[in-house]
Amino acid sequence: MNVTYKPLLPETQQPIIIIGASGIVKDAHLPAYNMAGFQVYGITNRTISKAQEMAQKFDILYVFDTVADAVKHAPKNAVYDITVLPDQYIEILEQLPDGSAVLIQKPMGNDYKQAKAIVEVCERKNLVAGINFQLRFASFVSAARNMIDQGLIGDLYDLEFKVTVKTPWELFPVIKQHPRLEILFHSVHYIDCIRSFLGNPKRVMARTWKHPEKDLSSCRSTIILDYGDTLSVKINTNHDHDFGTQNQESYIKWEGTKGAIKAKMGLLMNYPDGLPDAFEYVIIEEGKEPEWKMLNLEGSWFPEAFIGTMSNLMRFKEGSDEVLHASVQDVLDTMKVVEACYTSNNNGGVQLTELN
């Protein structure tokens, strides 16, 4: 069986300017770009010492004091990599040269209204703009997509994301107190990934919960995406499973009329150290008992999938790729689904007192 899952790299050198110097830049962006051989030309950050530290560790050529300074000294074919929080996106995008290529950290805004404003700026300035939804490019997702595109597991009728882990939110102090924590900053990955396979759902049903002893807006969610009467699509997350790793779960499962695929997302288990990924599949053969098999894949979600998002942006900019897969226009629908989740959480459900 031939399964293609590694991203194609750009054919031209496009130097990267990173705007922001957070932990995700150190742990994922820069290691991924080193692996791919991308040139990181410069970096800037509000706290300049963090940018200087990052530049020293990863041999980045230039540290710029401000975004305006970075733009002034950037090469003409530079790609901008925005890695700050959503409230700063528009201010930064307005400073970029018209027609620039830019990769923006997820989520695309704090809500759907802000997401639409971000798209407006990108379109007005003719920016080639994508959102960094790397899960679309994780090796296990790309392998599953290739198998499904080949028809190996038939017609999909069930797609499930299940996460039961202990997430140390204290590692993310900037977002920890956000009023829309779980769905906007975590399950948004799964919503976007589902959309990349199935397009937009007809409707959404969702509920997100707090923990009785934690000062968090939400840390567990159940989301049902309605794609009709035969295709079941659901997301179940529990970030409060603080009982050791024995019964932690973190997987995506695709079931079809001819077979199934189950991908373990090891990164989320025993975080931040993580556990190994695993990719299993079964294809029904007439007259034989179902037999699950393992497929060994190279790379994982962090940091390798970050190669995919940046490569796709660069290849689209140079004309090698026909589609910018996580364009701001496409991701606007991801944000619309997120907004629908919160609307359902606040207003959904039928109270028993309403029934006679």
C-alpha positions in Angstrom: 0.0 0.0 0.0 1.4 3.4 -1.0 0.5 6.2 1.3 1.8 9.8 0.6 1.8 12.1 3.6 4.9 14.4 3.6 4.5 18.0 2.5 6.1 19.2 -0.7 8.6 22.0 -0.1 8.7 25.3 -1.9 10.9 25.6 -5.0 12.2 29.1 -4.2 13.9 30.6 -1.1 11.5 32.9 0.7 13.0 34.5 3.9 10.8 34.5 7.0 10.2 37.4 9.3 8.8 36.2 12.6 6.6 38.6 14.6 6.5 37.3 18.2 8.8 35.2 20.4 6.5 33.0 22.4 7.0 29.5 23.5 5.3 28.1 20.4 8.0 29.8 18.3 10.8 28.2 20.3 9.2 24.8 20.5 7.6 24.4 17.0 8.0 27.2 14.5 11.8 27.5 14.6 12.6 23.8 14.9 10.3 23.0 12.0 11.8 25.7 9.8 15.3 24.4 10.6 14.2 20.9 9.6 12.8 22.2 6.3 15.8 24.4 5.5 13.8 27.6 5.5 15.7 30.8 6.1 14.5 32.9 9.1 15.7 36.4 8.2 14.6 38.3 11.3 12.4 38.3 14.4 10.7 41.0 16.5 8.8 41.0 19.7 7.4 43.6 22.1 9.8 42.4 24.8 13.0 42.7 22.7 15.1 40.5 25.0 12.9 37.5 24.1 13.6 38.1 20.4 17.3 38.5 21.1 17.4 35.2 23.0 15.5 33.4 20.2 17.8 34.8 17.6 20.9 33.7 19.5 19.6 30.2 20.0 18.5 29.7 16.4 21.0 31.8 14.5 18.5 34.3 13.2 20.2 37.1 11.3 18.4 40.2 12.5 16.4 41.3 15.5 14.1 44.2 14.8 12.8 46.6 17.5 9.3 47.0 16.0 7.1 45.5 13.2 7.6 48.7 11.2 11.4 48.3 11.5 11.1 44.7 10.4 9.0 45.6 7.4 11.4 48.5 6.4 14.4 46.1 6.3 12.7 43.0 5.0 13.6 41.4 1.6 11.0 42.0 -1.1 9.9 38.3 -1.1 9.7 38.0 2.7 7.0 35.8 4.3 5.7 37.2 7.6 4.9 34.8 10.4 2.6 36.3 13.0 2.8 34.4 16.3 1.1 36.8 18.8 -2.4 36.8 20.3 -5.5 37.7 18.2 -6.1 41.2 19.5 -2.8 42.3 17.8 -3.4 40.8 14.4 -5.2 43.7 12.7 -2.6 46.2 14.0 0.2 44.1 12.6 -1.5 43.2 9.3 -2.1 46.9 8.6 1.7 47.5 8.7 2.6 44.8 6.2 3.3 45.7 2.6 0.3 45.2 0.2 0.5 41.8 -1.5 2.7 40.2 1.1 2.5 36.5 2.1 1.6 36.1 5.8 1.0 33.1 8.1 -1.2 34.0 11.1 -1.3 32.0 14.3 -4.6 30.4 15.2 -7.3 31.2 16.2 -8.3 33.8 13.7 -9.7 36.2 16.2 -11.5 36.0 19.5 -14.9 35.6 17.9 -16.5 35.6 14.5 -16.9 39.3 14.3 -13.2 39.8 14.8 -12.4 37.0 12.3 -14.5 38.9 9.6 -12.5 42.1 10.3 -9.2 40.2 9.9 -10.4 38.9 6.5 -11.4 42.4 5.5 -7.9 43.7 6.1 -6.3 40.8 4.3 -8.5 41.3 1.2 -8.2 45.1 1.2 -4.4 44.8 1.3 -4.3 41.8 -1.2 -2.4 39.7 1.3 -1.7 36.1 0.6 -2.8 35.1 4.1 -3.2 31.7 5.7 -3.9 30.6 9.3 -1.5 28.2 11.0 -3.9 25.3 11.5 -1.0 22.7 11.5 -3.2 19.7 12.5 -4.3 19.6 8.8 -0.6 18.8 8.0 0.3 16.4 10.8 1.7 13.2 9.3 -1.2 11.0 10.7 -3.8 13.4 9.3 -2.1 13.6 5.9 -1.8 9.8 5.7 -5.4 9.3 6.6 -6.5 11.9 4.0 -4.4 10.1 1.3 -5.9 6.7 2.2 -9.4 8.2 2.2 -8.8 10.0 -1.1 -7.7 6.6 -2.6 -11.0 5.1 -1.4 -9.2 2.5 0.7 -11.7 2.7 3.6 -14.8 3.4 1.5 -17.4 6.1 2.3 -16.9 7.8 5.7 -19.8 7.3 8.2 -18.1 8.1 11.5 -15.4 10.7 12.5 -14.4 11.1 16.1 -11.9 13.1 18.1 -11.4 11.9 21.6 -9.1 13.7 24.1 -8.9 12.6 27.8 -5.7 14.1 29.2 -4.2 16.3 31.9 -3.5 19.6 30.2 -1.1 21.9 32.2 -2.8 25.2 31.4 -0.2 26.9 33.6 2.2 26.5 30.6 0.0 28.9 28.7 -0.4 31.9 31.1 -1.3 34.3 28.3 -4.4 32.3 27.3 -5.2 30.6 30.6 -7.7 33.3 31.7 -9.4 33.7 28.3 -13.2 33.7 28.6 -13.4 31.3 25.6 -10.6 28.8 26.5 -11.3 25.3 25.5 -13.2 25.5 22.1 -11.5 28.6 20.8 -7.9 27.6 21.7 -8.0 23.8 21.6 -11.0 22.2 20.0 -10.8 24.8 17.2 -8.0 22.5 15.8 -10.4 19.6 15.5 -13.2 21.7 14.1 -10.8 23.0 11.4 -9.4 19.5 10.7 -13.0 18.1 10.3 -13.9 20.9 7.9 -10.8 20.1 5.8 -12.2 16.6 5.2 -16.0 17.3 5.1 -16.6 21.0 4.5 -19.1 22.9 6.6 -21.7 21.1 8.8 -25.4 21.8 8.5 -25.7 22.7 12.2 -23.8 22.5 15.5 -24.6 21.2 19.0 -22.1 21.9 21.7 -21.6 22.2 25.5 -18.4 23.3 27.3 -17.8 23.0 31.0 -15.7 24.4 33.9 -13.9 22.4 36.6 -15.2 23.0 40.1 -11.8 23.6 41.6 -10.0 25.5 38.7 -10.1 29.1 37.7 -10.7 28.4 34.0 -13.5 29.5 31.8 -13.8 26.0 30.3 -11.7 22.8 30.1 -14.0 20.1 28.7 -16.3 20.1 25.7 -18.6 17.9 23.7 -19.4 19.0 20.1 -21.6 17.4 17.6 -21.3 18.5 13.9 -24.3 17.6 11.8 -23.5 16.2 8.4 -26.7 14.4 7.8 -28.3 11.1 8.9 -25.5 8.6 8.1 -22.3 10.6 9.0 -21.7 10.9 12.7 -19.1 13.6 13.6 -18.2 14.4 17.2 -15.5 15.9 19.4 -15.1 15.0 23.1 -12.4 16.7 25.1 -11.5 16.4 28.8 -8.4 18.2 30.0 -8.9 17.3 33.6 -7.9 13.7 33.7 -5.3 14.0 36.4 -5.1 10.3 37.2 -1.9 9.2 35.5 -1.4 8.2 31.9 -2.9 4.7 32.0 -6.3 5.7 30.9 -5.5 8.9 29.0 -6.8 8.9 25.4 -5.9 11.1 22.5 -7.0 10.0 19.1 -8.8 10.6 15.8 -10.8 7.8 14.4 -12.2 7.6 10.8 -14.7 4.7 10.1 -15.8 3.9 6.5 -17.8 1.3 4.7 -14.6 -0.6 3.7 -12.3 0.0 6.7 -11.2 2.3 9.5 -8.2 4.4 10.6 -7.2 5.3 14.2 -4.4 7.8 14.8 -3.1 8.4 18.4 -2.0 12.0 19.0 0.7 11.2 21.4 1.7 14.9 21.9 -1.3 15.6 24.1 -0.6 12.7 26.5 1.8 13.3 29.4 2.1 16.8 28.0 4.5 18.5 27.4 6.8 15.5 27.1 4.2 13.6 25.1 4.0 9.9 24.1 4.7 8.3 20.7 2.0 8.6 18.0 0.5 5.5 16.5 -1.3 5.0 13.2 -3.5 1.9 12.8 -5.8 0.9 10.0 -8.0 -2.0 8.9 -9.3 -2.7 5.5 -12.1 -5.3 5.2 -11.2 -8.2 2.9 -14.0 -10.6 1.9 -13.9 -13.9 3.7 -11.2 -12.7 6.2 -11.4 -11.6 9.8 -10.7 -7.8 10.2 -7.0 -7.3 11.0 -5.6 -4.0 12.3 -2.2 -3.1 11.0 0.3 -0.5 12.0 1.8 2.1 9.6 5.0 3.7 10.7 5.0 7.4 9.9 7.8 10.0 10.2 7.1 13.2 12.1 4.3 14.3 14.4 2.1 17.3 15.1 4.8 19.3 16.9 7.0 20.4 15.3 6.9 18.7 11.9 3.3 19.8 10.9 4.5 23.4 11.1 6.5 22.7 8.0 3.3 21.9 6.1 1.5 25.2 6.8 4.5 27.3 5.9 5.3 25.2 2.8 1.8 25.5 1.5 1.8 29.3 1.9 5.2 29.6 0.1 4.3 27.2 -2.6 1.0 29.0 -3.2 2.8 32.3 -3.3 5.3 31.0 -5.9 2.6 29.3 -7.9 3.6 25.7 -7.2 0.3 24.9 -5.2 -3.1 25.7 -6.7 -4.8 25.9 -3.3 -3.9 27.7 -0.1 -5.6 25.2 2.2 -6.0 27.2 5.4 -6.6 30.6 3.7 -8.2 33.3 5.9 -11.3 33.0 3.6 -11.6 29.2 4.3 -10.8 29.5 8.0 -13.6 32.2 8.3 -16.0 29.2 8.2 -14.0 27.4 10.9 -14.6 30.5 13.1 -18.2 30.5 12.1 -18.5 26.9 13.5 -16.7 28.0 16.7 -19.2 30.8 17.1 -22.0 28.4 16.5 -20.6 26.2 19.3 -20.7 29.0 21.8 -24.2 30.0 20.7 -25.3 26.4 21.2 -23.6 26.2 24.5 -25.4 29.3 25.7 -28.8 28.8 24.2 -29.2 25.2 23.1 -31.0 22.3 24.5 -34.6 21.6 25.4 -35.8 22.0 29.0 -38.0 19.2 30.2 -40.5 21.8 31.6 -41.1 22.9 28.0 -42.6 19.4 27.2 -46.1 18.5 28.2 
